[in-house]
Amino acid sequence: MAEEVKKRPARRKNPSVNLDTLGLEVGNRPPQALDVEEAVLGALLIEPNCIDEAMDELTPSCFYSEKNRMIFEAMRSLNNEHVALDFLSVSQKLKSNGNLEAVGGTVALVQLSQKIGAAAHIEYYIRILKQKCIQRELITASYDILRSSYDEAINVDDLIDTAQTKLFAAIQNNVKKDVQEIGKVINDALDDIQRLQDSSGLSGVPSGFPSIDKITLGWQASDLIILAARPSVGKTAFVLNLARNAAVEFNMPVAFFSLEMPAIQLAKRMMVSETRLSADKIKGGVKLAAWEWEQLDIQLKRLAKAPIYIDDTPSLPVMEFRSKVKKLVKQKGVRLIVVDYLQLMQGPAELRGMREQEVAAISRTLKATAKEMNVPIIALSQLSRQSENRQGSNRRPQLSDLRESGSIEQDADMVIFIHRYDYQGLSDNPDDVGRTQIIIAKHRNGAIADVDMRFRADEVRFVDEQESLVNQADSMGFASAMNDDNPPFGPDPMMGGIPMSSNEFGNTEF
């Protein structure tokens, strides 16, 4: 007789966590304060002055006892219906819900009214219940993470993302910010105005471009700035200029999250901008002359010492980004965050496959992180092809061109477009090569405007239009630091005394 094959029982999917059973397994009781729960419910039955504070701060999950939870839910329903809470109204509500006998009948309500604590202590009681609730939710989240960690079928990246989401939700759902009196807020605003009067006049992180800072007053703390353009227009080049200016010129720490390019490629781009050497030479395709090595050594010293921190993790989960930002702000004092680019981030695991909702969740998290950490976040974003399909001047980017989710426009405090005339094929005039408009299309706390700039592809950088005109005039007489038509250390004798021409740079697109 063939031996009977025992089938492995199917594992139940996502079983709910029983805190009582789990507590017994580790020899502990789940965090609870039943006497405090009863004191709060008793106070709500007797003291009307306690109701508003309790309803604002507590949720049904703050009550460990299922009976107490049902009583509080009945009270909250009555309060939402603007019905006074007392013995009769609560018992009637429980009866209509079919829960009166489950909580112990009217006798249980009478006993609660006799266990009332001092109404003046209600705030202390509420704080105890919230603390116990957070402890229980952390236990539940930790057990879910532990159970998922044993499941070989779950991808490690998804596991980490889910773990961070669960732990963050357990804490955040029970944290509420207190209201502030207008008098205190006004005093804080006056102090801020005084500080600005005593400084440069910029209230945020400088961009390094006076024409932009005149409009924005710097990148403001807690703002989400979306920088959008079509591919190959110069988004990364522009934001690298912003990062370099903040860190090198103003010594403000900057964190750069590059999801598209490795750190070494970003560094090489910044080296081209800093030294004005040909991109081909920096990439290694063309050999460097002796004076160029000296130029590299001298001009890169400031950049090498700049407080710029690069994270080139691909497909970075948004919750991992959040935790890294917290660490960088706390340990490095980072003042500006850059994300290149938004659509390459991973949203919550449960939204994978629902692209619009996933991008919306990423956008919300970026804004929440900027506000929580009180730093500006500049996030790059792709534009749809709609602008390219329009005719003539209508090819100028619009807010509706933001790709994959309308939430990006909604969450952003500022939306900036890069509009290149030569890229769009709007002009055949050689003078329009590199001509660029920085379009501030949305500015929640200021004016919208267009800023005229030039993109120098050979130097991988943008300059103000006025600066470009000045440099053209300078180049007629002598070489300047911003427009080196001749090597800063003179012609290389090994090259026959012939200075390197700016034409060697070519027109490399970045």
C-alpha positions, 0 to 999 in steps of 0.5 A: 500500500502506497504510503500516504503523502501528507500535504503541507497545510496552506498558510493563511494569508495575512492573519490578524495579530492577536496581541493577547496571544502574542503577549503570552508567547513572550511572557508579557501582557499587551500595553494597556490601561483599562482603569484609565480607559474607564476613567475617561469614558466615565468623565465623558458621561458626566463632564461635558467639558471633557468631550471636545478634547477627548474627541479631538485627541482619541480614536477607537484604537486608543481603547484596548478593551473591545467593550470600551472601544464600542462605548467610545465609538457610540459616544463619537457617533453621538457627538458627530450628530450633535447629541449630548452625551449622557447615560440615556443617549449612550445606552440608546445608541449602543442598543440601536447598534446591537452592542448594548448587551455586548458591553455588559448592558446598562449596568456597565454604563452605570459602573463607568459613571461611578469610576470617573476620575478628576476632570482636571486630569483628563489631559493626562489620561488621554496622553496615557491612552495614546502612549499605550496605543502607539506601543500596541501598534508598534508591536503589531507592525513589528510582528507583521515585519517579522512574519514577512521576513520569513517569507522567501517569496517577498522581495527584500526591497518591498520588505524594507519599503513595507517595514518603513511604511508600517513603522512610520504609520504607527507613529504618525497616526498618533502624532498631532501638532498643537494649534498656535496662537496668532500672537506668537506666530506674529512675533516669530514672523517679526523676528524672521523679518528682522533677521532678513533685514540684517542679512542679505535679504534672501530668506531661503537657500540662494540659487546663485542666479540673481535674476531668479533670487530676485523673484524667489528670495531663495529656495524657501524652507519646507517648499517642494519645488518641481523643475520640469522639462523634456529630456535632454533640455538641461534639467540635471545641468541646471540643478547641478548648477544650483547645488554647486552654487549653494554649497561652494559659494554659500557653504550650505550643505546639499544632498543630491539623490541621483536615481538616473546617473551614477555619482561619478558622472555627476562629478564629471559634469560638475568638473566640466562646469568648474574648470571650463575644460572640454567634456571630452577631456574630462571623460577621458576621450581626449588627453589632457595637456600639462597646464590642464592637469594643473588647472584641474588641481587648482580649480577643483579644490573648492568643489572638492571641499564643498558640502555636497552629499550624493546618493545614487541609489537606483529606484529609491523607495520613497520611504527610504528616501525619507529616512535618509533625508532625516539622517542627513539633516540631523547629522550633516545639517543639509539645507537643500535636497535635490531629487533627480528625478521624481518618476524614477522613485518607487512609491508604496508597495501596495500601489505598484501597478497603479502608476498615477496613484503611485506618483501621487503618493511619491509627490505627497511624501516629498512635500510632507518630508520638506515640511517635516524637515523644514528644508526645500526639496527640488524634484526634477520631473519629466514633461509629456509630449503634449508641448511638442505636439503644439504649434509655434509659440504654443510649444511653451510648457504648461502646468498641464504638461506635467507627466503621470499625475495632477498631484505633482502640480497640486503638491508643489509650492513652485513649478519651474519649466526650462524652455530652450528655443534651439531645442524646440526648433523655434528659431534658426538664428545662431544667436538663439543657440542656448537661449533659455527661459526659466519659466516660474509657472506656479509660485504659491508664495510669490509672483510668477515670471520668466527669467532669460538665461543662456545654456552653455552646453560646452561648459554644462552650465546656465548663466544669466542673460546679462552675464552672458552679454558681459562675458561676450564683451570681455572676450573681445579684449581679454579672457575672464574667469567666466569665459576662458577663450585662452587657458588661464595658465597661458599656452602650453609650450608642448602644444607649440605655444598655441592656446586651446580654442573654445571651439574644441569644446564642441556642442555636447548636449547635457 
